[in-house]
Every structure is written in C-alpha cells, then in structure tokens.
Amino acid sequence: MRVLIADQQENAQPMADLLRRQRYTPELAPTGREALDWALAGGYSCMILSEEPGAMTGPELLVRLRERGSDLPVLLLIDAADARSRVRGFDAGADDCLSRPYFSPELVARVRALTRRGALLSPDLLTAGDLTLDRRTFYLSCNGRLIQLGNREFQLVELLLRRQGQLLSTERLMDEIWGFESGAGTSVVWTNIAYLRRKLKLLGSSARILLRRGQGYLLWLPSEEQAK
C-alpha cells in the first residue's frame, strides 16, 4: 500500500524506513505544494502530514485537500499533545492526530487503521496504455498475457504507472523503494529496470521504460502526447 508522507526530510526519512519494513510503499513529498498535488492525483491509501510540511502548513494543506473533494485518509502529526492542537487538526479535516515524539509501533498501528479505510478507496487494478497491474496479486498483464512481478519490480512498475510521463531519477527511485539506509547501491535500480524491460517485451506491450541521461526514467506510452 502506498503512503504519502509530507514532512521535513530529517523526520520523513526515518518514518519512511519504518513503514517500508512493514511492507508499505512510502513516497516522500518534498514540499507542501507537491504533497497537495500528489494527494489529489490519487493512488495513495493514506497520507501522513506534519503541521509544517514545507511552504504550506499542515492544516492549510488539509483544508485545501478537503475543499477539492479528496477523502484520502490523513494522519496529522502535531508537536503539542494538548487537546486544542488535536481539535484544530480534526477541524481542518484530519482523520487522526498523533503528537510527537511518537511511539513507532503506535504510528504503524494508526497507519494500518487508516489504510484499511484507504484500501476501500484505492482500485485493485491500475491501468495505463495496454498495461494492467493487479495490486493484489502482483500480476502485470497485456492483451491477455500476464506475468507475475517480484516485490521490487512491482513497486517500480506501480510508481512508473502512477507517475507516467514524469521523470524519476535513480536517486528518487532508490529513496522511494529501497530507502537510502537499506545499504543497497544504485545498481539495484538498473538491474530491476532491466528485468522489467524484458518482461514488457515478453508481454508484447508497446510501453517502454526510457532513460534520459542525467534526468531519470519515465514510462513511455504511444497513446500519450509525449510519445509523439
């Protein structure tokens, strides 16, 4: 399940590593503006939001998110454990509030509770071009053919499908899927991209994973304007 995290980098990275160990797929938004855009784009089971995620404050982002009609479950991290801070968070649209410093198992438990709700809102099938990814079984299919993906391959495909047309650097893929503290080198990205390219050919898909040197990878679909 994908979890969007909007917090300062020094707080967000340990949180992402914690969730990744629990088999979640965390994605870190560097600014409040990007957090809002990504949340509105959909595809997340829940969002963890700090009171100060960047240029846009947490409550302000929440209000805008709800004004746009999003019902994405949101856990708001607050710096004060008083009732007034929680009330402000709930009034802004938070589904749950947790004060810092938090107990790591409690954070995971609250995320688990919210993602159970988010799972009802997130489709099991993700489709782009001639590709369909089944998020329950890890099967990728194309025109009646299907192939099962490994865990990292699945996470890569899901991220590329959700961000189709957007360049994703090797560093970002490492950060989102492996985590910089995992001990893995960037070669694991290249290796898994190579596996995915072979599987796309086996499926007979017209989609391609392209590399723009110095910028990153993107999913190329012939039906997209960018492919012209």
DRENDO-471416 format. One record per atom (N, C-alpha, C, O): x negated, y negated, z negated. Coordinates in steps of 0.2 Angstrom, whole numbers, plus 5000, padded with zeros to 4 digits. Layout:
N
XYZ;...
//
This chain:
228
499650065000;500050005000;499649945000;499049944997;499849895004;499449835004;499649784999;500249764998;499149754996;499249704991;498849644992;498249644993;499249584993;498949524995;498749484988;499149474983;498049464988;497849434982;497649364983;497249344988;497849314980;497749244981;497449214974;497849194970;496749214974;496449194968;495749174969;495549184975;495349144965;494749124966;494249184967;494449234964;493749174971;493349234973;493049274967;493049334967;492849234962;492549274957;493049314953;492849364949;493649294953;494149334950;494449384954;494649444952;494549364961;494949414965;494549474967;494849524968;493849474968;493449524970;493549584965;493649644967;493349574958;493449624953;494149654953;494249714952;494649614954;495349634955;495449684961;495849734960;495149664966;495249704972;494949774971;495149824974;494349774968;493949834967;494349884963;494349944964;494649854958;495049894953;495649924957;495849984956;496049884961;496649914964;496449964970;496750004971;495849944973;495549994978;495450064975;495550114978;495250064969;495150134965;495750164964;495750224963;496250124964;496950154963;497350174969;497950184969;496950174975;497150184981;497650134984;498050154989;497650074982;497950014985;497449984991;496850004990;497749954995;497349915000;497449844999;497849805001;496949814995;496949744993;496749694999;496249715003;497049645000;496749595005;496749525002;497249504999;496149495002;496049434999;496149375003;495849365008;496549325001;496649265005;496249205002;496249194996;495849175006;495349135003;495649065001;495349034997;496249045003;496548985001;497248995000;497549045003;497548944997;498248944996;498648945002;499148975003;498448905007;498748895013;498748965017;499248985020;498148995017;498149065021;498549115017;498849155020;498549105011;499049155007;499749145009;500049195010;499949085009;500649075011;500749105018;501249135020;500349085023;500449115030;500449185030;500849215034;499949215027;499949295027;500549325024;500749375026;500749295018;501349325015;501949325019;502349365019;502049265023;502649255027;502549305033;503049315036;501949315035;501849365041;502149435039;502249475044;502149455033;502449515031;501949575031;501349565032;502149635029;501749685029;501449705022;501049755021;501549665017;501249675010;501849705006;502449695006;501549755001;502049774996;502149734990;502649734987;501649694989;501749644983;501149594984;500649604988;501149534980;500649484980;500449474973;500949464969;499849464972;499549434965;499349364966;498949354971;499649324963;499549254964;499249214957;499549224952;498749174958;498449144952;498849074952;499049044957;498849044946;499048974946;498648924950;498948874952;498048944951;497648894955;497248944961;496648954960;497648964966;497349004971;496848964976;496548994980;496848894976;496448854980;496748784981;496948754975;496848764987;497048694988;497848684986;498048634984;498148744986;498848744984;498948784978;498748834977;499348754973;499348784966;499848844967;500248844971;499848894962;500248954962;500948934963;501348964967;501248894958;501948884958;502148844964;502748864967;501748804967;501948764973;501948814979;502448814983;501548864979;501548914984;502148954984;502448974989;502248974978;502849014976;503548984979;503949014982;503548924977;504148884979;504248884987;504748894989;503748874990;503748864997;503848935000;504248945005;503648984997;503749054999;504449074999;504749105003;504749054993;505449074992;505949024997;506449054999;505748964998;506048925002;506148945009;506548935013;505548985011;505549015018;505949085018;505949115024;506249105013;506649165013;506249225012;506549285012;505649225009;505249285008;505549315001;505549274996;505649375001;505749414995;505149454993;505249504989;504549444995;503949484993;503849484986;503849424983;503849534982;503749544975;503049504973;502549524976;503049464968;502449424966;502349424959;502749414955;501749444957;501449444951;501049384950;500549374953;501249334945;500949274944;500449274938;500649294933;499849264939;499349264934;499349194931;499149144934;499449194924;499449124921;498849124916;498649174913;498649064914;498049054910;498249044903;497849054898;498849034902;499149024895;499649074893;500149084897;499649104887;500149154886;500749134882;501149164880;500849064883;501449034880;502049044884;502049054890;502649044881;503249054884;503449004890;503749024895;503248944889;503348894894;503048904900;503348894906;502348934900;502048944906;502449004910;502449004916;502649054906;503049104910;503649084913;503849104918;504049034909;504649004912;504548974918;504948974923;503948934918;503848894924;503648944930;503948924936;503348994929;503249044934;503849074937;503949084943;504249094932;504949134934;505349084938;505649094943;505349014935;505748964939;505548954946;505948934950;504848964947;504548954954;504749004958;504649004964;504949064955;505049124960;504649184959;504749234962;504249184953;503849244952;504349304949;504849294946;504149364951;504449424949;504249444942;504549484938;503549434941;503249454934;502749404933;502449374938;502549394927;501949354925;501549394920;501749434916;500849384921;500349414916;499849364915;499549324919;499649354908;499249304906;498549334906;498449394905;498049284907;497349304906;497049294899;497349254896;496549334897;496249394900;496749444900;497049454895;496749484905;497249544905;496949604904;496349614905;497249654902;497049724901;497149764908;497649764910;496549784911;496649814918;497149864919;497449864924;497249914914;497749964916;498449924916;498949954919;498549874912;499249834912;499349804919;499849804922;498749774922;498849744928;499049794933;499549784937;498749854933;498849904938;499549934937;499949944942;499849934931;500549964929;501049914932;501549934935;500849844931;501349794934;501349794941;501849784944;500749804944;500749804952;501149864954;501449864959;501049924951;501349984953;502149974952;502549994957;502349944947;503149924947;503349884952;503849894955;502949834954;503149784959;503149824966;503549804971;502649864967;502549894974;503149944975;503249964981;503349974969;503950024970;504549984974;504850004978;504649924972;505149874975;504949854982;505349864986;504249844983;504049824989;504049874994;504149865000;503949934992;504049994996;504650005000;504750025006;505249974996;505849974999;505949925005;506349925009;505449875005;505549815009;505049825015;505149795020;504549865015;504049875020;504149935024;504249995021;504249935031;504349985035;503850045035;503250025034;504050105036;503550155036;503250165042;502650185043;503550135048;503250135054;503050065056;503350025056;502350065059;502050005061;501950015068;501550055070;502249965073;502149975080;501849915083;502049855082;501449925088;501149875092;500949905099;500549955099;501149875104;501049895111;501249965111;501849985110;500850015113;501050085114;500850125108;500950185108;500650095103;500450125097;500950125091;501250075090;501050185087;501450185082;501050215076;500850275077;501050185070;500650205064;501250225059;501650185057;501150285057;501650315052;501250305045;500750335044;501450255041;501150235035;501250295029;500850295024;501650335030;501750395025;501350455027;501050485022;501250465033;500850525035;500150515038;499750565038;499950455039;499350435042;499250455049;498750465052;499850465052;499850485059;499850425064;500250385063;499450425069;499450375074;499750405081;499450465082;500250375084;500550415090;500550365096;500550305095;500550395101;500650355108;500950395113;500650455115;501550375115;501850415121;501950485120;501750535124;502150505114;502250575112;501650615109;501750665106;501050585110;500450615107;500350585100;500450525099;500050625096;499950605089;499250635086;499050685088;498950595082;498350615079;498350595072;498550535070;498050635067;498050605060;497350575059;496850595061;497450515055;496850475053;496550495046;496950515042;495950485045;495650485039;495850425035;496150375038;495750425028;495950365024;495650295027;496050255027;495050295028;494750235030;494950215037;495050155039;494950265042;495250255048;495950225048;496150175052;496350255044;497050225043;497050155041;497450115043;496650135036;496650065033;496350015039;496649965039;495850045043;495649995048;496149985053;496249935055;496550045055;497050035060;497649985058;497849945061;497850005052;498349965049;498149885049;498549845050;497549875047;497349805046;497349775053;497549715054;497049805058;496949785065;497649775068;497749725072;498149815067;498849815069;499149755066;499549715070;499049745060;499449685057;499149615059;499449565059;498449625060;498149555062;497949565070;497449535072;498349595074;498249595081;498149535084;498449485083;497549525088;497349465091;496949425087;496749365089;496849435081;496449395076;495749435075;495749495074;495249395076;494549415075;494449435068;494549395063;494149495066;494049515059;493249535059;493049585063;492949495055;492149505055;492049575052;492449595048;491449595053;491249655049;491249645042;491449695038;491049585040;490949575033;491649575030;491749595024;492149545033;492849545031;493149615030;493449635026;493049665036;493249725035;492949765030;493249805026;492249755028;491949785023;492249765016;492449805012;492449695016;492749675010;493449695008;493549715003;493849705014;494549725013;494549795012;495049815008;494149835015;494249915015;493749945010;493949995006;493149935010;492649965006;492549925000;492349954994;492549865000;492349824994;491549814994;491249864995;491349754993;490649744993;490249774988;489649784988;490549794982;490249834977;490249904977;490149944973;490549934983;490550004984;489950034985;489850094985;489450004987;488750024989;488650054996;488150074998;489250045000;489250065007;488850005011;488949955010;488550025017;488249975021;488749965027;489249995028;488549905030;489049885036;489049945041;489549935046;488549985041;488650045047;489250085046;489450115051;489550085040;490150125040;490750095044;491150135046;490750025045;491249995049;491150015056;491550035060;490450015059;490350035065;490550105067;490850125072;490350145062;490450215063;491250235063;491450265068;491650205059;492350215059;492650185065;493150205068;492450125067;492750095073;492550145079;493050145084;491950175080;491850215085;492350275085;492550305090;492450305079;492950365078;493650335081;493950375085;493850275079;494450255081;494550245089;495050265092;494050225092;493950215099;494050275102;494450285107;493750325100;493850395103;494550425102;494750455107;494850415096;495550435095;496050395100;496550425102;495850335101;496350295105;496350325112;496850335116;495750345115;495650375121;495950445121;496350465126;495950485116;496250545116;497050545116;497350585119;497250485113;497950475113;498250445120;498850445121;497750425124;497950395130;498250325130;498650305134;498050295124;498350225123;497950175127;497350175129;498350125129;498050065133;497750015128;497349965131;497850025122;497549975117;496749985116;496550045118;496449935115;495649935114;495449895108;495749845106;494949925105;494649885099;494049845102;493549885104;494049785103;493549745106;493049715101;493249695095;492449705103;491949675098;491749605102;491449605108;491849555099;491549485101;490949475096;491049455091;490349475099;489749475095;489749405091;489849355094;489549415085;489449355081;490149335078;490149285074;490649365080;491349345078;491749405074;492049395069;491749455078;492149515074;492449555079;492349555085;492949595077;493349645080;494049625081;494249585077;494349645086;495049625087;495449685091;495049725095;496049695090;496449745094;496749715100;497149665100;496549735106;496749715112;497349755115;497249815115;497849715116;498449755119;498649715126;498749655126;498749755131;498849725138;499449685138;499549645142;499949695133;500549655134;500449585131;500949545131;499949575127;499849515124;499549465128;499249475133;499749405127;499449345131;498749345131;498449325136;498449355126;497649355125;497349405130;496749395131;497749455132;497449505136;497349485144;497149525148;497649435145;497749415152;497049385154;496949365160;
//
